[in-house]
Amino acid sequence: MVIEVMHPDKPNVSKNDLASKIGGMYDVKDAKTVFLFGFRTQFGGGSSRGFCLIYDTLEYAKKFEPQYRLVRAGLAEKPSGSCKQRKELKNRKLKKRGKEKTKLG
């Protein structure tokens, strides 16, 4: 759903505050199932618009949410190593077969 937040005295509103407020409005059992993203503050301040997704359970949230949003929410771990390291490891594994592939990492 699209959310419009009015905040005339503040430059912006934190997502944690919004998640708890929305959780109270929609009778959400766990505040971690509320995902807020894509907020843009209107020029001149005073209001912001963004998106909100509310899931029934954490299992559904982990199944359907993108990995980067799960990392932001603290529900998943960020992959270790840089993107280039992971790509190089993948390409080294493509050249090996069997037990040699598992020895690489």
N, C-alpha and C positions, 0 to 999 in steps of 0.2 A: 504494500500500500504506500501511497505518497503521504508524507507528513509535512505540514507547514507549522513552524514554531515561531511564535511571536516573543521577542525578547528585547523590549525597548531600552532597558537599562544596562544590558550586558552586550559585549561585543559578539559573544556566541554562547551556546549552551553545551555542556559536556554530554557525551553520548551515554555515560553511565547514569547521569540524572534522567535523561530522556528514557532510557531503557526501564528504569525503576518506575517512572511515571506511567509509561505505556503498559507495563506489566500490571500495575494497579488498575488501569482503566479496562483492560481486557481480561482480568482475572487469570493471569499467567502464574503457574505454580513455581516455575524456575526462571529467574531473570536472565539466565544464560541462553535461553531459547529465543530471546529477542535480539535480532541482528539489525543494526542501523548502519547505513552507508550512503555515500553519494551526497552529502550535505553541501549546499551552496548558500552562502550568505548573500542576501540581496544588497545591491549597491546602496550605500547610505546606512546600512545596518538596520536593526530592528526586527528583521524576520529572516528565517532560513527555511529551505525546502530540502527534503531528502527522502530516502526510501527506508522502509521497515519491513522485515519479514519475521513472522512469529511461527515457531514450530511447536508441535504438540509435545515432543520429547527430544532429549539430546541425541538419541540415536537417529532420528529423522534429520536433525540439524547436521550431524556429521555425515550423513549419507548424501544430502542434497546441496549443502553449502560448498563453495569453492575452497580450496585448500588455504589460500592466502587469507580469507576471512576467518577461517578456523584458527589460524596462527595468530591473527590480531586479537581474537577473543580469548586466546589462551587454551583452546581445546585441542590443539595439535602442535607438534614440534616443527620448527623450521628445518628444512633439509640442511645438513652440515656440508661445509665446503662451498667453494664458489661454483657458479654455473659452468665455467670452463672445465674445472676439475671433474665434475659429474659427467660432462660430455666426453672427456678424454677417457675416463674409466669405462663408459659405455662402449666406446669404439674399440678399446683394448679387449673387452669381453667378447665383442663380435668376432674377433680374430682367433679366439681360443675355443676349445671344445672340452667337455667333460669336467674332470677334476681340476684342470688348469684354470678353468673359468672361475671356480669357487675360491681358488687361492688368491686371485686378484683382489677380491673384496666383495 
